[in-house]
Amino acid sequence: MSRSDVMLGHNAEGARVRIEARFFNSLAKYCGQDGLCRSLDLPAGASVGDLISLFKMPLGEIFLVLKNGRDITPGLYQGGNVNQDVVLDDGDVIAFSGPVPYSYGYGAPVV
């Protein structure tokens, strides 16, 4: 979803949201050199998909996305199936993770 698809109020021109993005496991390599936790100032209406694009993360490598500690991916370890349309709110903490070692994402059997 692009920013133009999000309905914002008539007085939202120039509105910004401040969020924190965190990177775990195999996705740590996409956070850049500023650390695994990044504070970002984004235009109001920005989405999880915008963050994925900003950090150039391949969808197939994303196995879990948490918004304020709640899973916003549609299913357990569904690499690439990320709900990119989730709009970010001021103060959100978004965590991105690749597969966790010794988990289903790495091929471990589900018991």
C-alpha positions as CSV (number, residue, x, y, z in Angstrom):
1,M,0.0,0.0,0.0
2,S,1.5,3.3,-1.0
3,R,1.2,6.4,1.1
4,S,-1.4,7.9,-1.3
5,D,-3.7,4.9,-0.7
6,V,-4.0,5.7,3.0
7,M,-6.8,8.1,4.0
8,L,-5.4,10.8,6.2
9,G,-7.2,13.8,7.5
10,H,-7.3,17.0,5.5
11,N,-4.8,18.6,7.9
12,A,-2.2,15.7,7.9
13,E,0.1,17.5,5.4
14,G,3.6,17.1,6.7
15,A,2.6,14.8,9.6
16,R,5.3,12.4,10.8
17,V,5.5,9.3,12.9
18,R,8.5,8.2,15.0
19,I,9.0,4.4,15.1
20,E,11.7,2.0,16.1
21,A,12.7,-0.9,13.8
22,R,14.6,-3.9,15.2
23,F,16.4,-6.6,13.3
24,F,16.9,-10.2,14.5
25,N,18.7,-13.4,13.4
26,S,19.5,-13.5,9.7
27,L,17.9,-10.1,9.0
28,A,20.4,-8.2,11.2
29,K,22.5,-7.7,8.1
30,Y,19.9,-5.4,6.6
31,C,19.9,-2.8,9.4
32,G,23.0,-1.0,8.2
33,Q,25.8,0.3,10.3
34,D,23.7,2.3,12.8
35,G,22.9,-0.7,15.0
36,L,20.2,-3.4,15.3
37,C,17.7,-0.9,16.7
38,R,16.9,2.0,14.4
39,S,14.8,5.0,15.3
40,L,13.1,6.4,12.3
41,D,11.1,9.5,11.4
42,L,8.6,8.6,8.6
43,P,5.7,10.3,6.9
44,A,2.3,9.6,8.4
45,G,0.7,6.7,6.6
46,A,3.9,4.8,6.2
47,S,3.5,1.0,6.3
48,V,5.4,-2.1,7.1
49,G,5.9,-2.6,3.4
50,D,7.6,0.9,3.2
51,L,10.1,-0.3,5.9
52,I,10.8,-3.5,4.0
53,S,11.6,-1.4,0.9
54,L,13.6,1.1,2.9
55,F,15.9,-1.6,4.3
56,K,15.9,-3.6,1.0
57,M,14.9,-6.9,2.8
58,P,13.9,-9.7,0.5
59,L,10.4,-10.9,1.4
60,G,11.5,-14.6,1.2
61,E,13.9,-14.0,4.1
62,I,11.3,-12.5,6.5
63,F,9.7,-15.1,8.7
64,L,8.3,-13.0,11.5
65,V,7.2,-9.4,11.9
66,L,6.0,-8.1,15.3
67,K,4.3,-4.7,15.8
68,N,4.6,-3.8,19.5
69,G,5.1,-7.4,20.3
70,R,2.2,-8.8,18.4
71,D,2.6,-11.0,15.3
72,I,1.3,-9.4,12.2
73,T,2.4,-12.2,9.8
74,P,-0.4,-14.4,8.6
75,G,1.0,-17.7,9.8
76,L,3.8,-19.4,11.5
77,Y,7.1,-19.2,9.6
78,Q,5.5,-18.3,6.2
79,G,8.6,-16.8,4.7
80,G,7.6,-14.0,2.3
81,N,3.9,-13.8,3.4
82,V,4.2,-10.5,5.3
83,N,1.2,-8.2,5.8
84,Q,2.9,-5.2,4.2
85,D,-0.3,-3.0,4.4
86,V,-0.1,-2.5,8.2
87,V,0.1,1.2,8.8
88,L,2.6,2.5,11.3
89,D,1.5,4.6,14.3
90,D,3.7,7.0,16.2
91,G,5.7,5.1,18.9
92,D,5.4,1.7,17.2
93,V,8.2,-0.8,17.6
94,I,8.5,-3.1,14.6
95,A,10.7,-6.2,14.9
96,F,11.8,-8.2,11.8
97,S,13.2,-11.7,12.2
98,G,14.5,-14.4,9.9
99,P,14.1,-18.1,10.9
100,V,15.1,-18.9,14.4
101,P,17.9,-21.5,14.6
102,Y,16.6,-25.0,15.4
103,S,13.1,-24.0,14.3
104,Y,10.7,-25.1,11.6
105,G,12.1,-22.3,9.4
106,Y,15.5,-24.1,9.5
107,G,14.0,-27.4,8.6
108,A,13.6,-28.8,12.2
109,P,10.6,-31.2,12.5
110,V,7.5,-29.9,14.2
111,V,6.7,-32.0,17.2
